[in-house]
Amino acid sequence: MEHFPIIHTNFWDAIIAVPAVLILTQIIKLLLPVSRVFIPTIANIFGLIFALFISHRFNFWGAIFMGFFYGNAAVGVYASMKTTLMAYRNSKQEN
């Protein structure tokens, strides 16, 4: 039976990696005409690059897992912020 890989992560991965992926994805959206359908894929690619080459260089499977975590976390943060802002603006218009 093969064991799951040991993934060493810390608080700084989430504080640095997720905002970095979010910012890079937003820059790509500003610079290139990218369809909304491909934005999560772009975020995952940036997350994988960040994990493979910066945060988890010596653990391939850990980097793959964390790369998808970074990309999906960045997409989730963006979606949450956008939904919150839209709800706030709608509540201000009703008053």
Sequence and secondary structure as in RCSB ss.txt:
>XXXX:A:sequence
MEHFPIIHTNFWDAIIAVPAVLILTQIIKLLLPVSRVFIPTIANIFGLIFALFISHRFNFWGAIFMGFFYGNAAV
GVYASMKTTLMAYRNSKQEN
>XXXX:A:secstr
          HHIIIIIHHHHHHHHHHHHHHS   GGGHHHHHHHHHHHHIIIII TT HHHHHHHHHHHHHHHH
HHHHHHHHHHHHHHHHHHH 
